[in-house]
Amino acid sequence: MVSVSSVFSVKISPVGKAPHVAKGLPVTIDVQGSFGDATVGDIKRAIVDKFPEFYPDRQKLALVGEKKALDDDVKLNDIGLSENNVELTAKDLGPQISWKTVFLIEYAGPLVIHPIIFNAPKLFYGNDFQHSELQNYLYAFVLLHFVKRELETLFVHRFSHATMPLFNVFKNSAHYHILSGLFLAYGLYGPGLSAAAVRGTYKDDPRLLLIGTIVWAWAEFSNLATHITLRNLRPAGTKKRAIPTGYGFDLVSCPNYFFEAVAWTAVSILSGSLVAWLFTAASCGQMGIWAIKKHKAYKKEFGAQYPKRKIMVPFIW
């Protein structure tokens, strides 16, 4: 029988020492509303009423004796609690920052670093030289790639979690600011690929540039198409999940990673730069790890309904 009382009590205990934003823990708080309709999100909001600095995104609520975080939309009735016995643990996740903000900061790094190194060769390489047509193309590829990333973050991507710990912005930005920013730019725009250095070689062949541009553009537009497919699977304001299908997804679970790998491979082949190849290998390795996790998550969530597909590389892996 569902309770119709308008107020019920919840005991909140800290995990370890009480955090500085909720020094009063453990505490029993009153929650307005019917227990039968109450969710974990309602408990979080009641905690904020008691401890204003302990805002919902900082809170990790769990059942006593368990470590798994409870989703905000889970009803208390559905996790084995009763109105006369409601006790949860709370852990402070620390200061939070939105996923969208983190992505914008990450991708901004290369958009600042590449123009500086490209336009100041004397400062970074010790002498001025004329950039080759190849370098002009590579410069455009990199800038367009990260402008696309910024626009996708603003207008395409939907995030299942609103925030992440603030510290992660520094850790996550290291890859983009150092590896795809400083290292990649230094390797692509130096005198080794200048107009004088590539003159008369295959790297100066306009046919190669044309083929490389076509492959790169196809990969980038294909990557965008897969991101739009993923966006359309999740209505705004929901965490709804569905099996992705269509272009790319009928062959692999993570075609977005495959197409990005193709784009950076095109950059590496065109440039022949060891730095570019190292960056591509590192990026593909990381995307491969993400693809494995995503593939396993799809199979676990959808079971027998999930179609038989490769993980990331069509027909191979």
N, C-alpha and C positions, 0 to 999 in steps of 0.2 A: 504494500500500500504506500503510495507516494505521499510524503508529508506536505502540508499546505501552510506550515508556519512561515512567517515573514522574516524571521531572523534565526540564524543558527550559529554555533560557535565552532571555531577551528583552532587547534593548537599548532603553532608553528615553532619548530625547533631548528637551531642552526646546525650545519655540518661542521663539526669542530668548534672553533672559537667564533663567537658572534661577530659579524662584519661591522666595520665602523659606521656603515650606513644604516645599521639596524642593531645597535648595541643593546636594545631591550630584549632581544631574543634569549631564551624561549618566551613566547607570549601566547595568550589566548585572545583571539580577536572575534568580534561579532561581524557576521556577514549578512547584509540585507538581501532578502529574497527567499524563494522556496528552495529547500535543499534538493528537491527532485529535479530542478532545472539548473542548478548551479554547476559551473564549469571551473576548471583550474584557472582560467583567465579571470573569473570573478574573485577568486581567492587572491590573485596577484594584485588586483585593484584595491581590495580591502587592505592588503599589506601596505600599499602606497599611502592609504589614508592614515595609517599608523606611523609609517616611516617614509616621509615624502622623498627622501634621496634614494630610496631603494626602489627605483622605477622598474616596471615589468620586464624590460629587456635585460636588466641586470640579474633578475631572479631565475634560479633554476630550482623548481619545486619537484620533489620526488616522494614516493611512498617511503615510510620509515623502513630502514634496512635495505633499501634499493638505491642504485646509482642512476638508473635511467630517468632522464628528464620527462616530465609529463607535458604533453602538448596543451596549449591554452584552450582548445575547443573540446577537450575530453571532459565528460560529465563525471561528477564525483560518484554518482550511482553506478557508473560503468567500471569503476576500478576497485570495487569491493568495499567502499566506505559506507558507513551508515550515519544517520544524522546525530546519533549519540556517541559516535566514535570517529571523529574527523581529526586526524593528525598527519601532518606533512613535514618534511624537512626542507629547509631553504639554504641555498648556497649563493654567495655573491659572485657573479661572473665578471665583475669589474666594470670599469667605464666602457661604454659601447659606442660604436660608430656604424652608420648604415652601410650595407653592402654596396649600394650605389655610389656612395661617396668614396669608398675604398677603391672601387674599380676606376672611377674618374681620376683619382690621384695616381694610381698605378700607370694608366695609359698616358697620362700627361707627361710622365718622365721622358720617354722617347721623343715626344713631340717637341720638347724643349732641347734635349741633348743633341739630337741629330742635326737640327739646323745650326746649332752653335759650332759643332765640329766640321760640318760640311762647308760653312761659310768662313771659317777661320783656319785654313790649312797651315799658315805660317806659325800660328800659336801652338798647334798640336803636333805638327810634323817638322817644323823648323825652317820651312821654305814654302814659297808660293808656287803653285803649278796649276795647269788647266785641267779641270775635271773632264773625264772622258764622257762620251754619250752613255756608256754603260753605267757610270756612276750617277749620272743624272736620272737614269731610269730607276736604278736601285733606290736612290733618295726618294723619288716619287712613290715607289712601291711601299717603302716603310712608312712615310707620312700618311698615305692614303689608308694603309692598314690600320694605323692607330686612330686616325680620324673616324674610320668606320667603327672601331671598337668603342670610341667615346659616344658616337651617335646611337649605337646599339644599346649601350648602357642607359642612355637617356630615354630612348623611345621603343626599344624592343624587349629587353630582358625583363622578366618578372622573377623576383627572388622569393624562395620558400621561407627564408628567414629574414627578418627585418634588419638585424644588426649582427655584428661580430665584435669580439673584444678589441678595444682601441689599439692594443699593442700589435695586433695582426697587420695593421696598415704598414708598419715599418718592415715587418718580415716579408709580407707579400710584395711590397714595392721593390725589394732588393732585386728580384728577378728582372723586372721591367726596367728599372732605372740603371742597374749595373750591367746585366747581361745583354738585354735587347736594347739598352740605351747606350751606355759608354763603350762597352766592348765591341758591340756590333758596329756602331758608328765608326769607331776608330779603325776597324778592320776593313770597312767598305770604302771609305773616302780618302785613303792614303795614296801616296805617290805610286805604290805598286799597281794601282788600277787607273792611273792618270791617263790622259790622252796620249802622252808620249810613250808610256809604258805598254799600252795595248795596241798601238798603231801597227797594222799589218798582221795581227793575230786574230784568232777566231773570236776573241772577245770584242773585236771591233767590227764584226760582221753584222750588218743590219738585219739579215735574215734570222740570225740567232736571237737578236733583241725582239724581233717581231714574234717569233715562236714562244719565247720566254714570257712576253707580255700577254699573249693569248692564254697560255697555261695559267699564269698567275691570276689574271682577271677572272677566268673561269672558276678557279679555286676559291677566290674571294667572294664572288657572287653566289657560288654554291654554298659556301659557309654561311652567308647571310640568309639564304633560303632555308637552311636547316634551323637557324635561330628563330626565324619567323614561324616555322612549323611548331617548334617547342613552345613558343609564346602562345600560339592559338590553342594549345592543349590545356592551358591553365587560364580560366576566366579571371579577370581582374578581381582582386580582393579575396581569392580563394587559394586553397592548397590542393585543389583537385589534380589528380594525376591520371594519365591515360597512356595507352601504348602508342608511341609515335609511328606513323606510317608515311609512305610517299617517297619523294625524291631523296635518295641516299639511305633512308631508314629501312627500305625493303632489303637492303644488303647487309648493313651493319647496325649495331646499336648506337654508335657514336660517329655518324658521318661528319659532324661539325669538326671533330678533331682530325679526321682523315683529310678533309679539304684544307684545313689550316696547315697540316703537315705538307701537303702538296705545294701550297703557296710558298712556304719557306724553303722547300727543296728546290723550287724554281729559282729563288734568289741565290741559293748556294751554288747551283750548277752554273748560272750566269756569271757569278762573280769568281767562282773557283777559290774563294777565300776560306782559309782554314778556320778563321774565327766564325764565319757564317755557318760552316759545316758543324762546328762545335755547338753553336747556338741552336741549330736545327736539331742536332742529336739530343741535346738537353731538353729542348721543348717537346720533342716527340716522345722521349722517355717519360716525362711528366704526364703528357696527355695520355700515354698508354696506361699509366697507373690509374688515372681518373677513369679511363674507358673501362678497365677491368672492374672497378668498383661499381660503375654505372650499370654495366652489363649484368653483374651479379644481383644488383638491387632490382633491376627489371625482372629477372627470372624469379627472384624471391617473392616480389610483390604480385606478379601476374600469373605465376605458376605455369600450368599447361597451356594457358591462353597466349603466352608470349611466343611469337613465331621463332623458328630456328634461324638464327643470324650469326654472322661473324661478329667479332667485338669491334674492330676499328678499321681494318684493311679489307676491302671487298675480296672475297674468294680465297683469302690467305689466312687472316687472323682477326 
